[in-house]
């Protein structure tokens, strides 16, 4: 890894093998698994400066930097992670991973099933957020990290952060929960099911074993992504970006592209369908649906949070209607009722749910200040 000002530079992912069986929440057992990871910065002698980045639905291990000089795009959170950035790699040792069930190198539907010698496909077991925390704990053990200075995540990543703080309170000093919710709303579950149905009913899906038929359910995945992408943006932001702008000078009076927003969504859908696995998309949306830490505590979120010892920082965004500020308020109220340390930041933003990936000034300042406090603890 090379160091450049403001960037972690060139990075190289590593695949880590875990040969001990993993008992999953659904009762199944994985005999072994791999996790694809990237690390940035240096682990100090006390191993007290480690930060775990938990990714959202379509994220992966490539959080910051580039894999080659020719790369057009840096990691998905490159604006947040690097020298002098809010998550400062001059101070912190940062780990990003591709979650179990992913399609970017970790064990998942694209991996070979040792029992059959073929790709798992639809046979890869259902994964939950609790399962991810178990695998991430093994990852921490691999690096000799007993306690995370911070666990950080946006959206589905924020759910993992909460689960970490509940399940392994002794191993998390700070939990940073961004654009997340204590469980999905009914509307969000409905969105996820429509997306899954688009994939499952694609003629090229073949009950999830499309690899055996040398095909991909592109149409279904494309539609799922197009619909999801709309929900990640704010109406105001989408309107300002595209309005009712036409691609051509006048209406075409057919079902091809008339409006620029249609062109944009189709492009995003086509691109996603070529780089993301449909079975992984199904698994990730189900993990979202199943997340509900209060269910183990008689549906009492305050009781679930009683186990937390980490200091918490909760961030929401004004135009995020998928995980609205009201859902973050639920988290904050339950933390306060449980007598936990919590700070809250609500950011005015035009970026909708995707704002946690953007550079709204108040958001970046808030992260910089909070991470600066953690930096003093590990100095």
N, C-alpha and C positions, 0 to 999 in steps of 0.2 A: 504494500500500500504506500503510495507516495503522498506527501503532504503539500497542499497548495493553500494559499491564503483564501479562507472562506470556503474551501472545499476539502473533502477528505481525499480527493484525487481519484486515482485508479484503484479499484477494489477487486478482490477475487472471492467469489463465494466458496464455501466448503460444505461438503456433505458429511454429516456426523451419523454414524451407525449406532443404534441402541439395540443390543442383542437380547435384553431381558424382555419377557412377555409383558404386554400392557393390557390390564383388565379395563374394559370400557364401561361406561355408565349403562349401556344397553345390554350388558351381560356377556357380550362377545369378548374374545381375547385375541389381540394381535400378537403373533409369536415374536415379532421384531418390527422395528421401523427405523426409517432414516429421517433426519431433519436437515434441510438446506438452510444455511445461515450465512450472514455477513457480520463482521465486527469492525468497529471504528474506534480509534483511540487506543489507549493502553490501560490494561488492568493494573491498578496500583498494588503495592506489596501487601497491604491489608485486605485487598479485594473488596474494598468498601465503596468503590466508585462506579459500580456496574449499573447500567440502565437497560431495561428490556423494552423494546418497541413491539407492541402487538398490532397486527395489521387488520384492516377492515375486510369486507367481503371479497373483493377482487385484488387485494394487496399481496405482497410477497416479501421475501427476504431482502430485496434490493432497495434499501431505504435511502441511501445517499451515495454520492460519487458516481463514477462511470466504470464500466467494464473494459472499455477500450477508448483510445483517443478519438476514434471515429464515431463513437456513440453520439446520437443526436440528443438523447434525453438522459438526464441524470435519474437517480433513484427517486421514488415517489414522494419522499419527504426531505429532499435535498435542501429546501429552504429552511428547514428546522434543525437539521443535524449537520454539524461540521465545526471547524475551528472558528471560534468567536460567535457562532450562531446560538440560538436559545439552548439547544442541547449541545453543549460545547465539548467537542472531542479533544480539546486541549486539557479538559478536566475529567470527562467521563469516558468510561469504556462502554460502548453502546453495542448491543446485540439486536439485530433484526433477523427474523426467521420466517420461513414459509411454513404455515401451520400444517399439522398432520391432516391429510385429506386434500392437500393442495395439489397444484399442477405445475409447480415450478421447481421440482427436484425433491421435495419431501415425499414420503410414502403416501400414496393416494390411489385413485382409480386408474391412473396411467401406469402404476407400478406393477411388477409381476407378483402374482399370488403364488407363494411357495408351494401351495398344495396342488396347483394346477399347471404351473409353469407359464400361464397366460396372464395377460393384464387383468387386474381385478375388475375393471369396468364397474358395472352396477353392483358387484358383489362386495365392494369395499364397504366396511361397516359404517353405520351412522356415527357421527362424531358430535360431541357436545362441547360447550365452553369449559365445563369441568374437566373433560378429557384433555383439552388443550393445556390447561393449567398443569395437569399431571406431567405431560410431555415437556412443558417448559421448565418445570422443576427439575426434571432429569437433565435438561440442558444446562441449567444452573449448576447442578452437581458436576457435570462434565468439566465445567470451567473452574470448579472449586469455589463457586459463589454461594455463600450461606445466606446472605441478605442482599436484596436489591436496594440500591440507593433510591431507585424509582422504577415503577412499572407504569408505562404510558401507552395510551391507545385512544384512537378516535372511532366512533361508531361501534361496529362489532369489536374493535380493539378496546374500546372503553368498557365493554361488557367483560372482556377477559381481565381487565385491570380490576374491576369490582370483584370478580370471582377469586382472583389472586388474594386480594385483601381479606376476603371472607374465609377462604379455605386454608390459607397459609399465612396468617397474620404475623407470625414471627419472622417471616422472610421478606417483608415489604416495609420500607421506611416511609415511602411516599407513593400515593396512588393518584395519578393524573388522568381524569376521566373527561374525555372531550366529545361533544356532540353525540351523546349516548342516551340510554334510557334504562330504567330498572327492569323492563321487559317490553316486548313489542306490543304496540296497540293492535286492536282488531283490524284496523285498516292496513297496517303494515303486514300483518300475517296474510291478509287478502292479496295485497300486492305480490307478495312472495309466491303465493299459490298460483296466481295468474302467470307469473314468470315461469314457474316450474311446468305448468300445463303447456305453455308454448313449446318448451323443450321436449317434454314427454310425448306429446302428440305429433311431433315432427316425424314424417315417414322414415327419415334416416336415423332415428334414435335407436331402433332395434332393441328395445327394453334395456338400454344402457350399454349394450355390447356392440356399439357401432364400429369399434376398432377391428373386430373380427370380420366385419363386412367392408373394410377399407373405405369408410365414409365418415362423415361428421354431420350432426344435426345443426347445420349452420343456420337454417332459417329460424328454428326455434330459439337458439341462443341469441341470434341477432335481434329478434323481437323482444326477448327478455331484457336484453341490455338497453334497447331503445326505451322501453318503458321505465326501467330502473333509472336511466340517465335523466329522464324528465323529473323524476321525484328527487333527484339529488340537487337540482337547481331550483332557484326561486323563480316565481312567475315574473317578478320585476326584473331580475337579472336576465332571464331568457328573453323577455320583451325588449329590454334595452339593447341586447346583443343582436337580435334578429328582427324584432317587430313583425310586420307583415311583408317584409322585403321579398320580392319575387326573384327567382333565379333568371328568368327571361323577362322580356319587356311586357308580356301580357299573359293571361291565363292560357293554358294549353288545352283545357277541356278534355283531360284524360286522367288516369290514375298514376301517372309518373310524377316527377317532382315539379311542383309549382313554386313552393315557398322555400326560402333559404334554410329555415329551421328544419324542413323535411330532409334537405340535403345533408345537413349537419348530423341529424340523428341516424340517418342511414349509413353515413360514413363511420360514425362511432360504433354502430352495431356490426358492420362488416369487419372493422378492425378487431373488435373484441372477439368475434366468432373465430378468428384465425389464431388467437393467442391464448384463449382460455378454454379449459375443458368443461364440457357440459355437465358431466357427472359431478365434478367439483363444485360447479355452480349450485347444483341441487343440494349437495351436502352443506355448503356454507349457508344457504338460505334456511335450511332446516335447523342448523345450529342457532341461527338468529331466533327462529320461532320458539325453540325449546328453552331459551335462556329465561330463567325466572328464579333468582336465588332465594326469593322469599318463600317459595313453595315448600322448602324444607323446614320452614319456621312458621307453619300454620298461616301462610300468606301474610306474614308480618315483616315488612322490610326493615323496620326499626330493630326487630329481634335479630334479623340476619346481620345487620350492621354492628350489633353489640360485640361481635367477634373481632372487629377490625381494630388494629392498633396503629395502622399507618395514618399519617397526616394526609388529608385529601385536598385536591384542587380540582374543581369542577368547572368546565367551560361550556357555554352554549352560544348559539348564534341566532340573531333576531329573526332571520328569514328562513331558518331551517324548519320546514314543516313536516319532514319525515321523522326527525327526532327533535321536537320543538323544545324551546326553553322551559315550558311547563314540565316536561319529563325530567329535565335536570333539576328543576325545583323540587320534584318528588325525592330525588336522591339527596339533595341538600337538607330538606326538612327531616328526612329519616336519619341522616347523619347527626344533625343537631339534636334530635330527640334521643338518639343513642349516646349523646354526650361525647361525640368525636370531634377532632380538630378538622375544620373544613373551611376553605376559602372558595369563593364563587366569583366567576367573571362572565358577564353576559355581553357579547360583542355585537354592536350594530354592524351588519354586513349585508351586502347584496348577493352573496354567493350561495345562499341556501345551505343544504347539508354539506356540500363540497367545501364550505368555508374552512373546515379544519385542515384542508390541504393548501389553503391560500395564504396570502400575506397581509391580511387586514392589520393595520398598524397597532390597534389596541390589543389584538390577539398576540401578535409577536412580542410586544412589550410585556404583556402579562406573563407569557411563557418565559421570557428572558429574566424577569424579576424573580419568578418562583424558582426557576432552575438555578439562579444565582444564589438563592438561600440554601439550596441543597448543596451547591458547590462548596460553600463555606463549611458545611458539615463534614465533607470528605477531604478537605484540605489537610 
